[in-house]
Structure formats: structure tokens, C-alpha cells
Amino acid sequence: MSKPISLPKTLPSALWRGTLCRCPRCGDGKLFRKWLKPVDRCSVCDLDITGQRADDLPAYIGIFVSGHLLAPVIITLVVSYSLSPMALLAIIIPLALVMLIALLQPSKGAVIALQWWNGMHGFKRERANGENL
């Protein structure tokens, strides 16, 4: 007999599952088969993920978060150290690229979880308290 599905109780818990690249519905199955390519179905709860439409939102989220995390670093480098513009670019550009690339998959997972939570793009809206639409 299969284990019962443990639906998330709140939107933040569903988003956290997606951010961890896990199925937003059960929290156990892998969400991605390749770096940014979602699986067609969850291997644990059989959730159909083919309808997701994350599009460009994960990139926008990654840029927004990276920019806000890098702002204090850039200010500190400019104010506290007398680095040449080329030295600043040599530090900031690789750091920004690494941060953005690291944030893309978790951001896409969270966007897919948001779509699942709200019943968008073919997902069925499901709730732990039985309020399913």
C-alpha cells in the first residue's frame, strides 16, 4: 500500500517544496529531470507537471534577488577599497553570474509550486483541509 500524500498546508510550505526542487504536492518526488527541465509526472504522487508555464519569471526573480544581495557588496567594495573599475568588474560580474545561475532552478521550482497551489495551467487546486476546487 502506498504512503498517503502529505499536501502542504500553506502557500509558503508549497513554495519551500518547490524551492528545494521537490514536487509541490507530495514534497518527495524530484521536480526536475535536467537542470531547468521539469519531469512530466511526479514519480511519487503522479502529479502531471507538463502544464506548468514558468516562462521568464524565474529569471526575473533570480535577477531581482541577485541584485539586492549584491548591492551591499558593491557598495562596500566601492566605499571601503580603492579598486580600479576593472578590478570591481572582475569581482562583481562572476559573482553575479554564479548567484543568478544558482538561483534559477530553485526559482523555477517555486514558480511551479505557486502555479500548482493556485490551480493554474491545468493543475488541480488541492488543499490539505479538503477544500479542493
Z-matrix of the N, CA and C atoms (Angstrom, degrees):
N
C 1 1.464
C 2 1.524 1 109.09
N 3 1.314 2 115.77 1 136.54
C 4 1.462 3 119.97 2 -177.00
C 5 1.528 4 111.50 3 -80.04
N 6 1.302 5 113.65 4 153.82
C 7 1.462 6 121.41 5 179.30
C 8 1.528 7 109.60 6 -69.12
N 9 1.350 8 118.96 7 137.80
C 10 1.469 9 119.80 8 178.92
C 11 1.535 10 110.50 9 -66.39
N 12 1.330 11 114.76 10 147.95
C 13 1.467 12 121.04 11 -179.09
C 14 1.520 13 109.31 12 -73.69
N 15 1.319 14 115.52 13 130.76
C 16 1.458 15 121.64 14 178.37
C 17 1.527 16 108.61 15 -99.11
N 18 1.333 17 116.43 16 89.57
C 19 1.459 18 120.80 17 179.77
C 20 1.525 19 110.40 18 -66.11
N 21 1.330 20 117.47 19 143.98
C 22 1.466 21 118.92 20 176.38
C 23 1.527 22 110.37 21 -67.27
N 24 1.309 23 116.26 22 146.40
C 25 1.469 24 120.69 23 -177.91
C 26 1.527 25 112.57 24 -87.62
N 27 1.325 26 117.10 25 -24.30
C 28 1.467 27 120.75 26 -176.73
C 29 1.528 28 110.31 27 -134.13
N 30 1.323 29 115.45 28 161.09
C 31 1.465 30 120.65 29 175.65
C 32 1.530 31 111.45 30 -59.38
N 33 1.337 32 119.99 31 -45.68
C 34 1.469 33 118.25 32 179.06
C 35 1.530 34 113.37 33 -58.72
N 36 1.324 35 118.02 34 -35.40
C 37 1.465 36 118.66 35 178.96
C 38 1.528 37 110.77 36 -70.13
N 39 1.329 38 117.89 37 -35.26
C 40 1.468 39 120.75 38 175.51
C 41 1.526 40 109.90 39 -66.90
N 42 1.333 41 117.12 40 -43.13
C 43 1.464 42 120.98 41 178.62
C 44 1.528 43 111.23 42 -62.82
N 45 1.324 44 116.07 43 -38.42
C 46 1.471 45 120.25 44 179.55
C 47 1.524 46 110.46 45 -63.84
N 48 1.342 47 116.45 46 -41.00
C 49 1.466 48 120.10 47 177.15
C 50 1.528 49 109.85 48 -60.84
N 51 1.319 50 116.71 49 -44.69
C 52 1.458 51 120.03 50 178.42
C 53 1.519 52 112.21 51 -64.61
N 54 1.320 53 116.90 52 -40.45
C 55 1.467 54 121.49 53 178.52
C 56 1.523 55 111.27 54 -61.92
N 57 1.322 56 116.64 55 -33.20
C 58 1.465 57 121.29 56 176.94
C 59 1.523 58 112.13 57 -81.55
N 60 1.346 59 116.06 58 5.48
C 61 1.472 60 123.19 59 178.99
C 62 1.521 61 111.60 60 63.98
N 63 1.328 62 115.14 61 37.33
C 64 1.456 63 122.45 62 176.68
C 65 1.521 64 108.24 63 -115.29
N 66 1.301 65 116.21 64 161.35
C 67 1.458 66 121.65 65 178.48
C 68 1.527 67 109.36 66 -59.05
N 69 1.335 68 118.21 67 129.17
C 70 1.467 69 119.83 68 -178.77
C 71 1.530 70 112.62 69 -68.74
N 72 1.309 71 117.02 70 -21.62
C 73 1.469 72 120.82 71 -177.54
C 74 1.532 73 111.33 72 -80.54
N 75 1.341 74 117.19 73 -53.34
C 76 1.475 75 119.89 74 -175.03
C 77 1.526 76 112.87 75 -103.10
N 78 1.323 77 117.27 76 -24.21
C 79 1.462 78 120.87 77 -179.92
C 80 1.516 79 114.02 78 79.41
N 81 1.339 80 117.65 79 -0.13
C 82 1.464 81 120.59 80 -176.99
C 83 1.525 82 113.54 81 -107.84
N 84 1.323 83 117.19 82 -40.57
C 85 1.459 84 120.69 83 -176.30
C 86 1.515 85 112.66 84 -73.66
N 87 1.325 86 115.87 85 151.73
C 88 1.466 87 121.17 86 175.99
C 89 1.517 88 109.38 87 -70.24
N 90 1.317 89 116.71 88 141.45
C 91 1.461 90 121.80 89 -179.69
C 92 1.533 91 111.63 90 -91.83
N 93 1.335 92 117.90 91 -25.29
C 94 1.466 93 121.41 92 -175.87
C 95 1.519 94 111.06 93 -122.99
N 96 1.345 95 115.25 94 139.95
C 97 1.465 96 119.99 95 174.10
C 98 1.520 97 110.25 96 -96.09
N 99 1.322 98 117.22 97 -27.91
C 100 1.462 99 124.26 98 172.27
C 101 1.524 100 106.19 99 -131.18
N 102 1.320 101 117.34 100 -178.25
C 103 1.461 102 121.03 101 -172.18
C 104 1.524 103 113.17 102 -50.43
N 105 1.321 104 119.77 103 -54.00
C 106 1.464 105 121.78 104 179.35
C 107 1.525 106 112.46 105 -119.80
N 108 1.319 107 117.72 106 13.48
C 109 1.469 108 122.27 107 -177.93
C 110 1.526 109 108.91 108 -102.79
N 111 1.349 110 117.16 109 108.73
C 112 1.468 111 119.14 110 -179.83
C 113 1.523 112 111.69 111 -68.91
N 114 1.303 113 115.18 112 154.27
C 115 1.460 114 120.26 113 173.37
C 116 1.526 115 108.25 114 -67.16
N 117 1.317 116 116.73 115 159.40
C 118 1.465 117 119.99 116 177.11
C 119 1.528 118 111.12 117 -75.50
N 120 1.328 119 115.52 118 -39.48
C 121 1.476 120 121.80 119 -179.47
C 122 1.523 121 108.85 120 -140.81
N 123 1.308 122 115.28 121 146.38
C 124 1.466 123 120.19 122 175.37
C 125 1.526 124 107.93 123 -67.71
N 126 1.316 125 116.61 124 133.52
C 127 1.461 126 121.03 125 -179.03
C 128 1.525 127 112.48 126 -73.63
N 129 1.326 128 117.70 127 -14.78
C 130 1.467 129 121.42 128 -178.13
C 131 1.523 130 111.75 129 -99.14
N 132 1.336 131 117.42 130 -53.00
C 133 1.480 132 120.43 131 -174.12
C 134 1.529 133 113.43 132 -107.62
N 135 1.333 134 117.71 133 -0.74
C 136 1.468 135 123.99 134 177.48
C 137 1.524 136 113.43 135 65.27
N 138 1.328 137 118.48 136 25.77
C 139 1.466 138 121.96 137 175.75
C 140 1.525 139 109.38 138 -65.58
N 141 1.323 140 117.36 139 126.80
C 142 1.458 141 122.61 140 177.45
C 143 1.530 142 108.57 141 -77.95
N 144 1.335 143 116.81 142 115.90
C 145 1.457 144 122.00 143 -176.01
C 146 1.530 145 111.22 144 -105.33
N 147 1.333 146 117.56 145 1.24
C 148 1.462 147 120.62 146 -174.90
C 149 1.526 148 113.26 147 -64.39
N 150 1.318 149 119.13 148 -22.41
C 151 1.461 150 121.41 149 -177.73
C 152 1.515 151 114.82 150 -83.02
N 153 1.322 152 118.31 151 -6.30
C 154 1.474 153 120.55 152 -176.70
C 155 1.513 154 110.73 153 -59.26
N 156 1.336 155 115.62 154 146.95
C 157 1.459 156 122.30 155 179.61
C 158 1.528 157 109.50 156 -136.04
N 159 1.309 158 116.61 157 70.40
C 160 1.464 159 119.88 158 -178.67
C 161 1.529 160 111.71 159 -71.93
N 162 1.334 161 117.46 160 -32.29
C 163 1.461 162 124.11 161 178.46
C 164 1.530 163 112.13 162 48.48
N 165 1.343 164 117.80 163 -125.47
C 166 1.466 165 121.51 164 -174.16
C 167 1.529 166 114.23 165 -94.61
N 168 1.309 167 118.16 166 -6.58
C 169 1.467 168 119.84 167 -176.07
C 170 1.527 169 113.22 168 -57.67
N 171 1.342 170 121.03 169 -41.71
C 172 1.478 171 118.76 170 177.93
C 173 1.530 172 112.99 171 -58.98
N 174 1.327 173 117.08 172 -37.81
C 175 1.471 174 119.40 173 178.44
C 176 1.526 175 110.66 174 -66.16
N 177 1.331 176 116.56 175 -41.66
C 178 1.463 177 119.67 176 177.77
C 179 1.527 178 111.25 177 -62.59
N 180 1.315 179 116.82 178 -41.80
C 181 1.467 180 121.03 179 177.77
C 182 1.521 181 109.97 180 -62.42
N 183 1.338 182 116.92 181 -45.23
C 184 1.462 183 121.01 182 179.42
C 185 1.516 184 112.36 183 -60.99
N 186 1.327 185 116.89 184 -43.05
C 187 1.465 186 121.03 185 178.49
C 188 1.522 187 110.76 186 -64.62
N 189 1.332 188 116.26 187 -43.99
C 190 1.465 189 121.07 188 -179.62
C 191 1.531 190 111.24 189 -61.32
N 192 1.320 191 116.57 190 -49.05
C 193 1.470 192 120.61 191 -178.40
C 194 1.530 193 110.53 192 -67.24
N 195 1.326 194 117.30 193 -45.60
C 196 1.470 195 120.33 194 179.26
C 197 1.523 196 111.10 195 -58.80
N 198 1.315 197 116.12 196 -45.15
C 199 1.464 198 119.92 197 179.65
C 200 1.514 199 112.66 198 -60.64
N 201 1.325 200 116.13 199 -42.15
C 202 1.458 201 119.02 200 -178.89
C 203 1.531 202 112.44 201 -72.79
N 204 1.318 203 117.22 202 -31.90
C 205 1.462 204 119.36 203 176.74
C 206 1.525 205 111.66 204 -76.22
N 207 1.318 206 116.49 205 -31.11
C 208 1.467 207 119.92 206 -179.40
C 209 1.527 208 113.49 207 -81.40
N 210 1.312 209 117.68 208 -22.61
C 211 1.474 210 119.97 209 -177.45
C 212 1.525 211 112.77 210 -54.04
N 213 1.336 212 120.17 211 -50.03
C 214 1.472 213 118.59 212 178.64
C 215 1.529 214 112.66 213 -64.93
N 216 1.334 215 117.15 214 -32.91
C 217 1.467 216 119.98 215 177.95
C 218 1.522 217 109.85 216 -65.06
N 219 1.314 218 116.36 217 -45.17
C 220 1.471 219 120.69 218 179.79
C 221 1.528 220 110.36 219 -63.36
N 222 1.315 221 116.36 220 -44.94
C 223 1.478 222 120.05 221 179.32
C 224 1.521 223 110.44 222 -61.28
N 225 1.325 224 117.32 223 -43.91
C 226 1.470 225 121.10 224 179.28
C 227 1.523 226 111.09 225 -62.87
N 228 1.330 227 116.57 226 -43.91
C 229 1.474 228 119.28 227 179.53
C 230 1.522 229 111.96 228 -62.93
N 231 1.326 230 116.72 229 -40.04
C 232 1.463 231 120.12 230 -177.81
C 233 1.524 232 111.12 231 -72.64
N 234 1.317 233 117.05 232 -43.34
C 235 1.467 234 121.16 233 -174.76
C 236 1.528 235 112.50 234 -78.24
N 237 1.335 236 117.19 235 -42.71
C 238 1.466 237 120.32 236 -171.25
C 239 1.525 238 115.05 237 -90.01
N 240 1.324 239 117.61 238 -20.59
C 241 1.456 240 120.17 239 -176.13
C 242 1.524 241 109.28 240 -126.48
N 243 1.287 242 116.28 241 145.46
C 244 1.468 243 119.60 242 178.50
C 245 1.537 244 107.95 243 -97.84
N 246 1.329 245 114.70 244 74.76
C 247 1.454 246 121.03 245 179.72
C 248 1.521 247 109.80 246 -95.79
N 249 1.300 248 115.58 247 149.02
C 250 1.468 249 119.72 248 176.56
C 251 1.537 250 108.35 249 -71.73
N 252 1.323 251 116.23 250 160.25
C 253 1.466 252 118.40 251 177.00
C 254 1.536 253 113.09 252 -57.33
N 255 1.316 254 117.78 253 -36.54
C 256 1.468 255 120.86 254 178.73
C 257 1.534 256 110.86 255 -67.03
N 258 1.323 257 117.20 256 -38.53
C 259 1.464 258 120.34 257 177.91
C 260 1.527 259 110.46 258 -65.65
N 261 1.331 260 116.41 259 -40.77
C 262 1.474 261 120.12 260 177.05
C 263 1.528 262 110.99 261 -61.21
N 264 1.328 263 116.00 262 -45.26
C 265 1.463 264 119.91 263 178.65
C 266 1.525 265 111.52 264 -64.36
N 267 1.326 266 116.96 265 -37.30
C 268 1.461 267 120.96 266 179.36
C 269 1.531 268 111.96 267 -65.05
N 270 1.315 269 117.06 268 -25.17
C 271 1.463 270 121.44 269 177.86
C 272 1.528 271 110.77 270 -89.97
N 273 1.313 272 116.17 271 -47.29
C 274 1.465 273 121.38 272 -170.67
C 275 1.533 274 113.05 273 -72.79
N 276 1.316 275 118.04 274 -44.59
C 277 1.468 276 120.05 275 -175.48
C 278 1.532 277 112.24 276 -63.88
N 279 1.335 278 120.11 277 -50.12
C 280 1.468 279 118.08 278 177.46
C 281 1.535 280 112.83 279 -61.88
N 282 1.320 281 116.22 280 -38.79
C 283 1.462 282 119.95 281 178.81
C 284 1.527 283 110.93 282 -62.92
N 285 1.320 284 116.67 283 -43.34
C 286 1.465 285 120.92 284 178.72
C 287 1.527 286 111.04 285 -64.27
N 288 1.316 287 118.18 286 -42.49
C 289 1.462 288 121.63 287 179.43
C 290 1.531 289 111.67 288 -63.57
N 291 1.312 290 116.54 289 -44.65
C 292 1.469 291 120.31 290 179.06
C 293 1.528 292 110.19 291 -62.62
N 294 1.315 293 116.69 292 -44.19
C 295 1.466 294 119.69 293 -179.90
C 296 1.523 295 111.39 294 -63.39
N 297 1.319 296 116.88 295 -44.41
C 298 1.460 297 120.56 296 -179.05
C 299 1.521 298 111.30 297 -64.02
N 300 1.310 299 117.01 298 -45.41
C 301 1.468 300 120.31 299 179.37
C 302 1.525 301 110.68 300 -63.56
N 303 1.326 302 117.05 301 -39.46
C 304 1.464 303 120.38 302 179.15
C 305 1.527 304 112.54 303 -67.34
N 306 1.322 305 117.54 304 -27.63
C 307 1.465 306 120.97 305 -177.74
C 308 1.531 307 114.12 306 -88.74
N 309 1.331 308 118.70 307 -14.28
C 310 1.464 309 120.25 308 -174.23
C 311 1.527 310 113.51 309 -63.71
N 312 1.325 311 118.32 310 -50.34
C 313 1.467 312 119.71 311 -177.18
C 314 1.529 313 112.16 312 -66.43
N 315 1.339 314 119.62 313 -46.67
C 316 1.474 315 118.27 314 176.48
C 317 1.529 316 112.90 315 -61.23
N 318 1.340 317 116.72 316 -36.10
C 319 1.466 318 119.92 317 177.93
C 320 1.520 319 110.88 318 -65.25
N 321 1.326 320 116.97 319 -42.35
C 322 1.459 321 120.05 320 178.98
C 323 1.524 322 110.50 321 -65.52
N 324 1.324 323 117.34 322 -39.03
C 325 1.462 324 120.59 323 176.27
C 326 1.514 325 111.92 324 -61.23
N 327 1.322 326 116.61 325 -41.24
C 328 1.465 327 120.46 326 178.84
C 329 1.527 328 111.40 327 -67.36
N 330 1.327 329 117.46 328 -37.63
C 331 1.469 330 120.78 329 178.21
C 332 1.528 331 110.09 330 -66.04
N 333 1.324 332 117.14 331 -41.68
C 334 1.472 333 120.48 332 176.74
C 335 1.522 334 109.85 333 -62.76
N 336 1.322 335 117.63 334 -41.42
C 337 1.470 336 121.24 335 178.18
C 338 1.525 337 110.90 336 -63.50
N 339 1.325 338 117.12 337 -39.90
C 340 1.465 339 121.24 338 177.76
C 341 1.530 340 110.67 339 -62.19
N 342 1.315 341 116.08 340 -42.61
C 343 1.460 342 119.71 341 178.08
C 344 1.527 343 110.92 342 -64.53
N 345 1.331 344 117.08 343 -42.34
C 346 1.465 345 120.13 344 178.36
C 347 1.531 346 110.12 345 -62.92
N 348 1.322 347 117.78 346 -45.83
C 349 1.463 348 122.21 347 -177.71
C 350 1.526 349 111.18 348 -58.03
N 351 1.323 350 116.40 349 -40.67
C 352 1.471 351 121.19 350 -177.38
C 353 1.525 352 113.70 351 -90.37
N 354 1.327 353 117.89 352 0.98
C 355 1.462 354 120.91 353 178.69
C 356 1.520 355 112.84 354 67.80
N 357 1.310 356 117.23 355 37.68
C 358 1.465 357 121.95 356 -177.63
C 359 1.528 358 111.05 357 -94.80
N 360 1.329 359 117.10 358 155.02
C 361 1.467 360 124.66 359 171.68
C 362 1.526 361 113.22 360 54.90
N 363 1.308 362 116.98 361 44.61
C 364 1.458 363 121.27 362 175.59
C 365 1.517 364 114.89 363 90.91
N 366 1.321 365 118.04 364 -8.22
C 367 1.462 366 119.66 365 175.60
C 368 1.518 367 109.22 366 -73.94
N 369 1.320 368 115.93 367 144.17
C 370 1.462 369 121.08 368 174.79
C 371 1.528 370 107.65 369 -88.94
N 372 1.321 371 116.56 370 129.56
C 373 1.467 372 120.29 371 179.46
C 374 1.521 373 108.64 372 -73.98
N 375 1.332 374 115.77 373 120.65
C 376 1.454 375 121.47 374 -177.96
C 377 1.522 376 109.33 375 -126.99
N 378 1.301 377 116.29 376 142.27
C 379 1.455 378 121.84 377 179.26
C 380 1.525 379 110.16 378 -130.95
N 381 1.326 380 115.36 379 147.69
C 382 1.464 381 121.59 380 -178.98
C 383 1.525 382 111.20 381 -65.01
N 384 1.339 383 118.07 382 -29.37
C 385 1.464 384 120.71 383 -177.66
C 386 1.516 385 112.75 384 -85.47
N 387 1.334 386 117.33 385 5.55
C 388 1.458 387 120.69 386 177.26
C 389 1.516 388 114.82 387 90.58
N 390 1.314 389 118.49 388 1.03
C 391 1.467 390 123.78 389 178.53
C 392 1.519 391 109.73 390 -81.27
N 393 1.300 392 118.23 391 67.43
C 394 1.461 393 121.62 392 -177.43
C 395 1.521 394 109.86 393 -94.29
N 396 1.302 395 115.47 394 139.77
C 397 1.468 396 120.48 395 178.89
C 398 1.518 397 109.79 396 -112.27
